[in-house]
Structure formats: structure tokens, C-alpha cells
Amino acid sequence: MVERKKILLRLDPVVHDALARWASDELRSTNSQIEFLLRRALSEAGRLPEGVGRMRSPGRPRKIPEESRDEEEDRSDEDGATGQAG
């Protein structure tokens, strides 16, 4: 997985509160809401680069059924993956 860039962003507290409320309404984190809006603005301006990765859908990730989870773990073991971020 590609490591995500980290930035420090200073916002007016009122703007942050509005973003946080909007993000909550759409089941996103404030950080994800900011990225969503930046991507949309880049796309509308014709500046979104080719090959940019997709964002995860808003809300909680879907639960993987137990049998599918076991199959994924088996595949990870075959690939030599440890399942730990690194």
C-alpha cells in the first residue's frame, strides 16, 4: 500500500466546525471530507491526475463474512505477508 502524505493544515475554527459537521452528516472523518472536497475541486478544474487512487466509500467498512476472512488469511500466508503495516 502506498504511504499517504501528511500535511499540517491550519483552519479557522468556524470553518473546521462546519467541515466536521458536514463530514459527520456524510459518515466521513473530517480528514476524509477535506480530501473528498479537494479531489472534487481538482476534478472540476480538470486538474485531477490520471491514475489517482480511489477513495474508500463513506461510512463503516463492510464486514467480511467469516469464511471469506479465513480465505484472505490463507492467501496472505501463501504470499508471505504478515498482515502488519510496515
RODO-2510 file (C-alpha; in nm, 4 decimals, decimal comma):
residues 86
     n   res          X          Y          Z
     1     m     0,0000     0,0000     0,0000
     2     v     0,1258     0,3482    -0,0847
     3     e     0,2023     0,5674     0,2152
     4     r    -0,0239     0,8693     0,2336
     5     k     0,1202     1,2204     0,2556
     6     k     0,0768     1,4077     0,5819
     7     i     0,0324     1,7837     0,5959
     8     l    -0,0341     2,0397     0,8629
     9     l    -0,3461     2,2402     0,7821
    10     r    -0,4470     2,5485     0,9754
    11     l    -0,8162     2,6355     0,9592
    12     d    -1,0386     2,8992     1,1066
    13     p    -1,2212     2,7233     1,3931
    14     v    -1,5604     2,8104     1,2420
    15     v    -1,4586     2,6557     0,9087
    16     h    -1,3316     2,3458     1,0884
    17     d    -1,6570     2,3099     1,2813
    18     a    -1,8603     2,3409     0,9606
    19     l    -1,6398     2,0785     0,7892
    20     a    -1,6661     1,8452     1,0875
    21     r    -2,0472     1,8703     1,0881
    22     w    -2,0622     1,8126     0,7116
    23     a    -1,8265     1,5151     0,7402
    24     s    -2,0382     1,3673     1,0178
    25     d    -2,3527     1,4053     0,8069
    26     e    -2,1828     1,2061     0,5285
    27     l    -2,0286     0,9464     0,7649
    28     r    -1,6743     1,0592     0,6900
    29     s    -1,3916     1,1792     0,9094
    30     t    -1,3028     1,5463     0,8811
    31     n    -0,9791     1,4449     0,7085
    32     s    -1,1656     1,2322     0,4528
    33     q    -1,4134     1,5133     0,3911
    34     i    -1,1295     1,7548     0,3155
    35     e    -0,9720     1,5040     0,0749
    36     f    -1,3106     1,4399    -0,0893
    37     l    -1,3629     1,8130    -0,1452
    38     l    -1,0096     1,8650    -0,2758
    39     r    -1,0484     1,5768    -0,5210
    40     r    -1,3820     1,7124    -0,6406
    41     a    -1,2345     2,0604    -0,6884
    42     l    -0,9362     1,9155    -0,8793
    43     s    -1,1684     1,7109    -1,0993
    44     e    -1,3963     2,0057    -1,1758
    45     a    -1,0919     2,2169    -1,2648
    46     g    -0,9572     1,9440    -1,4927
    47     r    -0,6523     1,9031    -1,2710
    48     l    -0,7083     1,5612    -1,1146
    49     p    -0,4105     1,3500    -1,2282
    50     e    -0,4590     1,0273    -1,4236
    51     g    -0,4168     0,7174    -1,2132
    52     v    -0,5082     0,8799    -0,8822
    53     g    -0,6295     0,6164    -0,6360
    54     r    -0,9957     0,5913    -0,5435
    55     m    -1,1226     0,6988    -0,2050
    56     r    -1,2903     0,4483     0,0231
    57     s    -1,6693     0,4791     0,0342
    58     p    -1,8084     0,6807     0,3256
    59     g    -1,9269     0,5044     0,6375
    60     r    -1,8019     0,1962     0,8133
    61     p    -1,6209    -0,0656     0,6072
    62     r    -1,8384    -0,3652     0,5274
    63     k    -1,7796    -0,6669     0,7472
    64     i    -1,6184    -0,9583     0,5683
    65     p    -1,8035    -1,2870     0,6293
    66     e    -1,6028    -1,5257     0,8481
    67     e    -1,5404    -1,7775     0,5663
    68     s    -1,4117    -1,5022     0,3320
    69     r    -1,1861    -1,3702     0,6069
    70     d    -1,0335    -1,7181     0,6504
    71     e    -0,9691    -1,7408     0,2743
    72     e    -0,7989    -1,3991     0,2749
    73     e    -0,5783    -1,5002     0,5674
    74     d    -0,4837    -1,8214     0,3847
    75     r    -0,3876    -1,6187     0,0745
    76     s    -0,1818    -1,3793     0,2903
    77     d     0,0030    -1,6716     0,4439
    78     e     0,0813    -1,8110     0,0975
    79     d     0,2181    -1,4735    -0,0141
    80     g     0,4362    -1,4458     0,2944
    81     a     0,2508    -1,1371     0,4183
    82     t     0,2426    -1,0816     0,7913
    83     g    -0,0713    -0,8707     0,7974
    84     q     0,1146    -0,5942     0,9766
    85     a     0,1539    -0,2424     0,8421
    86     g     0,5108    -0,1730     0,7510
***
